[in-house]
Amino acid sequence: MSKRTQQSRIAFIIEMIENIEFIVQRHDGIVNALEDIEGKMAILMGLTQMGETLNKLESETIALLEMTETQKGAYDIRNFIVHDYEGVDLYIVEEVIREYLPLIKLKLESKL
């Protein structure tokens, strides 16, 4: 895979994180965003797309970024959202947004 493709995937993941940040800011907080049907749907779609794209990054890129566990976790969340929508635990989604997305964004930005 070309370096450009890897870079465009990284840029896309960062864009998804920034979209989620925007939604949270627009709703004045994570909880408010997740309580709003449009906010919740948009956040879950962003997490799904992010997990799918992270899974497509080359293993060398993931290793370089020290994100092997992050990649697996993001794809697990993607699967959980896609295959068990009724059972999505929004407390876990809140934790992911609050604790993990800023770290993922920071690592990915260092790669661009």
Secondary structure, DSSP 8 states (H G I E B T S, - for coil): --HHHHHHHHHHHHHHHHHHHHHHHHTTSHHHHHHSHHHHHHHHHHHHHHHHHHHHS-HHHHHHTT-HHHHHHHHHHHHHHHH-GGG--HHHHHHIIIIIHHHHHHHHHHH-
